[in-house]
Amino acid sequence: MSLDRERYQGLAGFRLALRRFLAASEAISKNAGVTQQQYQAMLAIKTWPSETMTMGDLADQLLLTHHAAVQLVNRMAKAGVAARAPSSTDRRSVLVKLTEAGERLLDRLAGLHMDEVLRQEPQLTRSIRRLRRL
């Protein structure tokens, strides 16, 4: 299937808005002293259906190996934004949750990210409209 110029512009505009958002997100996280991956982990933990999530679930959500998720949570625990504890129902599972400091940091970062999403919204909307004409 060959695309017309307008659809190519839609794809290019969409990618541009995403790149701008990701660049801003990187700066927001860096200024707060966390990595992009730590911010993504905080979002995943916060939005999980229960107050805690397993290390395996976190790995799945972030598309990481279990070992990489463990290392990430270790760094987050050292920074005081997450805590880990053994599961009371499954000795093999480790549960992860945000600390109060992690909750406060996530609230601040999420607000800054929302501002950036809204800044990129016009470009995203235009691009998606072009793509919907498929």
Order of alpha helices (4+ residues) and beta strands (2+ residues): alpha-alpha-beta-alpha-alpha-beta-beta-alpha
